[in-house]
Each structure stands twice: as structure tokens, then as C-alpha cells.
Amino acid sequence: MRPAEAQGPPPSLSEVVHRAVEVTDPTGRYGAGDLPRYVEDSDEPVTAHADIATDLAELKGRVDPQDEDPAVMMAIAAATYLAFRRDEMDDNPGDILRLAARAEYDGNPPDIVRAWLEEQGVPL
């Protein structure tokens, strides 16, 4: 993905992860709420990371190493998506989830993620 042109300074890793969790798990019902504590002091912009996708995948591995929590999987997908599409940070949560799933899984997410997205009312 090519980064989108965004107005203002790029968000920090912490801001991107917080927004992804807010979009994915606004009520704290799922395990995605565990992600921000790992990046709460990450004030550097996402553009400062040589490989942000790998950094976020490693973060996912700390919380959900076996890919058992679809909310965590989608929070990381959303964070990765927003790291590249910074102009969409304030978009509708359903749109962010739909576009992140398409980007992360080439439109074909694992069954556990597909079922979770359907439960959230997010069409692919």
C-alpha cells in the first residue's frame, strides 16, 4: 500500500493502535483492549517505522499468538490499514473495518474473522 497524503503530522504508533482498538472494540468486550498498553509510550510517528506492518504483527503476537481472537486480528488489520491510510483515521468504524479486512486478507478473511465481522454488521 502507498501511504495516503494526510494533513498535519502523521499519527504516532500509539494513536494508530488506539484508533484501531476504538473502531474494533469500543465497549471493551473483546481482547483488543489489551493492545494499547504495549504501545502507550510509542510517540514516534508511524512513518518513522521501517516496517510498520511487521511491528504491528509482532504486537499481535504478544496478545494473540495463535490467531484465536478475531477482534485482535482485526484491530491489528485496522492499525496496519490506518498506518498507510492516515487520511482515514476519522472515517466511519464500519468502513475502516471493511477496508482493513479487504486489505489484510485480500477480501477473503479467515472464517473466524468473517463471522466476527458479520456479527458486527460489517459487510465485506
C-alpha positions as CSV (number, residue, x, y, z in Angstrom):
1,M,0.0,0.0,0.0
2,R,1.1,3.5,-0.7
3,P,0.7,5.9,2.2
4,A,-2.1,8.4,1.7
5,E,-1.4,12.1,1.9
6,A,-2.6,13.3,5.2
7,Q,-3.0,16.7,6.6
8,G,-0.9,17.6,9.6
9,P,1.8,15.5,11.2
10,P,1.4,11.7,10.9
11,P,-0.1,10.0,13.8
12,S,2.0,8.1,16.3
13,L,2.0,4.3,16.6
14,S,0.1,4.7,19.8
15,E,-2.6,6.9,18.2
16,V,-3.0,4.4,15.3
17,V,-3.4,1.4,17.7
18,H,-5.7,3.3,20.0
19,R,-7.9,4.3,17.0
20,A,-7.9,0.7,15.7
21,V,-9.0,-0.6,19.1
22,E,-11.7,2.1,19.3
23,V,-13.0,1.0,15.9
24,T,-12.8,-2.7,16.7
25,D,-13.7,-3.0,20.3
26,P,-15.4,0.3,21.5
27,T,-17.0,-1.4,24.5
28,G,-14.0,-3.4,25.6
29,R,-15.9,-6.6,25.1
30,Y,-13.1,-8.3,23.2
31,G,-9.4,-8.8,23.8
32,A,-8.3,-6.0,21.5
33,G,-8.3,-3.7,24.5
34,D,-5.0,-5.3,25.6
35,L,-3.1,-3.9,22.6
36,P,-2.7,-0.2,23.6
37,R,-0.7,-0.9,26.8
38,Y,2.1,-2.3,24.6
39,V,2.4,1.0,22.6
40,E,1.3,3.6,25.1
41,D,4.8,5.2,25.1
42,S,5.3,5.0,21.3
43,D,5.1,8.6,20.4
44,E,7.2,8.3,17.2
45,P,5.1,8.8,14.0
46,V,4.1,5.6,12.1
47,T,6.2,6.9,9.2
48,A,9.4,6.5,11.4
49,H,8.9,2.7,11.4
50,A,10.9,1.0,8.7
51,D,8.4,-1.8,8.6
52,I,5.2,-0.9,10.4
53,A,3.3,-4.0,9.2
54,T,5.9,-6.2,10.8
55,D,5.9,-4.1,14.0
56,L,2.2,-4.5,14.3
57,A,2.3,-8.2,13.5
58,E,4.7,-8.6,16.4
59,L,2.4,-6.7,18.6
60,K,-0.5,-9.0,17.6
61,G,1.8,-12.0,18.5
62,R,2.1,-10.7,22.1
63,V,-1.7,-10.6,22.6
64,D,-3.0,-13.3,20.2
65,P,-0.1,-15.6,19.0
66,Q,-2.5,-18.4,17.8
67,D,-4.9,-16.1,15.9
68,E,-7.8,-17.1,18.1
69,D,-9.3,-13.7,18.8
70,P,-10.9,-12.1,15.7
71,A,-11.1,-8.7,17.4
72,V,-7.4,-8.7,18.0
73,M,-6.8,-9.8,14.4
74,M,-9.0,-7.1,13.1
75,A,-7.6,-4.4,15.4
76,I,-4.1,-5.1,14.0
77,A,-5.5,-5.2,10.5
78,A,-7.2,-1.8,11.1
79,A,-4.0,-0.4,12.7
80,T,-2.0,-1.6,9.7
81,Y,-4.5,-0.1,7.3
82,L,-4.6,3.2,9.1
83,A,-0.8,3.4,9.3
84,F,-0.9,3.6,5.5
85,R,-4.2,5.3,5.0
86,R,-3.7,8.0,7.6
87,D,-6.3,10.3,5.9
88,E,-9.0,7.8,7.0
89,M,-8.3,7.9,10.8
90,D,-11.6,9.6,11.4
91,D,-13.7,7.6,9.0
92,N,-16.7,5.5,10.0
93,P,-15.7,2.5,12.0
94,G,-17.6,0.1,9.8
95,D,-15.8,1.5,6.7
96,I,-12.4,1.1,8.4
97,L,-13.1,-2.5,9.4
98,R,-14.4,-3.4,5.9
99,L,-11.5,-1.8,4.1
100,A,-8.9,-3.2,6.6
101,A,-10.3,-6.7,6.1
102,R,-10.1,-6.4,2.4
103,A,-6.5,-5.1,2.5
104,E,-5.3,-7.5,5.2
105,Y,-6.9,-10.7,3.8
106,D,-7.3,-9.8,0.1
107,G,-11.0,-9.8,0.6
108,N,-11.0,-13.4,1.9
109,P,-10.6,-13.3,5.7
110,P,-10.4,-16.5,7.8
111,D,-13.8,-17.9,8.8
112,I,-13.3,-16.7,12.4
113,V,-12.8,-13.1,11.2
114,R,-15.6,-13.3,8.6
115,A,-18.0,-14.5,11.3
116,W,-16.9,-11.7,13.7
117,L,-17.3,-9.1,11.0
118,E,-20.8,-10.4,10.2
119,E,-21.6,-10.2,13.9
120,Q,-20.5,-6.6,13.9
121,G,-22.7,-5.8,10.9
122,V,-19.7,-5.2,8.6
123,P,-20.3,-6.4,5.1
124,L,-17.3,-7.4,3.0
